[in-house]
């Protein structure tokens, strides 16, 4: 089980950040490892709410 906080999720999902997936070997390795092992990803409710607050109007989409 892998737990992600809001800081990681914003870094991982924000298209404005150029160093996200595909640009950072550490993040790419983490994603590849999670895919290979079939781990579950847990997003705690407080982290999800922080992410949705940053998303603004795009949150419901």
C-alpha positions as CSV (number, residue, x, y, z in Angstrom):
1,X,0.0,0.0,0.0
2,X,1.3,3.4,-1.0
3,X,0.0,6.6,0.5
4,X,0.3,9.9,-1.3
5,X,0.0,13.3,0.3
6,X,-1.3,16.5,-1.3
7,X,2.2,17.8,-2.1
8,X,3.0,14.7,-4.2
9,X,-0.4,14.7,-5.9
10,X,-0.2,18.3,-6.9
11,X,3.3,17.7,-8.3
12,X,2.2,14.5,-10.0
13,X,-1.1,15.8,-11.5
14,X,-0.6,19.5,-12.3
15,X,0.1,19.9,-16.0
16,X,1.7,23.3,-15.3
17,X,4.6,21.6,-13.5
18,X,7.2,20.5,-16.1
19,X,9.0,18.1,-13.8
20,X,6.1,15.8,-13.3
21,X,5.7,12.3,-14.7
22,X,8.0,11.8,-17.7
23,X,10.5,14.4,-16.7
24,X,11.7,13.2,-13.3
25,X,13.5,9.8,-13.1
26,X,12.6,9.4,-9.5
27,X,8.9,9.8,-10.1
28,X,9.0,7.6,-13.2
29,X,10.7,4.9,-11.2
30,X,8.1,5.1,-8.4
31,X,5.3,4.9,-10.9
32,X,6.9,1.9,-12.7
33,X,7.5,0.1,-9.4
34,X,3.9,0.6,-8.3
35,X,2.6,-0.7,-11.6
36,X,4.9,-3.7,-11.5
37,X,3.9,-4.7,-8.0
38,X,0.2,-3.9,-8.3
39,X,0.2,-1.9,-5.1
40,X,-2.8,0.0,-4.0
41,X,-2.6,3.8,-3.9
42,X,-4.3,5.4,-0.9
43,X,-5.2,9.1,-0.9
44,X,-6.2,10.3,2.5
45,X,-9.3,12.5,2.6
46,X,-7.4,15.6,3.8
47,X,-5.0,15.3,0.9
48,X,-7.8,14.8,-1.5
49,X,-9.6,17.9,-0.2
50,X,-6.4,20.0,-0.5
51,X,-6.0,18.8,-4.1
52,X,-9.6,19.7,-4.9
53,X,-9.3,23.2,-3.3
54,X,-6.3,23.9,-5.6
55,X,-8.3,22.5,-8.6
56,X,-10.9,25.2,-8.2
57,X,-13.7,25.0,-10.8
58,X,-12.0,22.0,-12.5
59,X,-12.5,19.9,-9.3
60,X,-16.0,18.6,-10.2
61,X,-14.9,17.6,-13.7
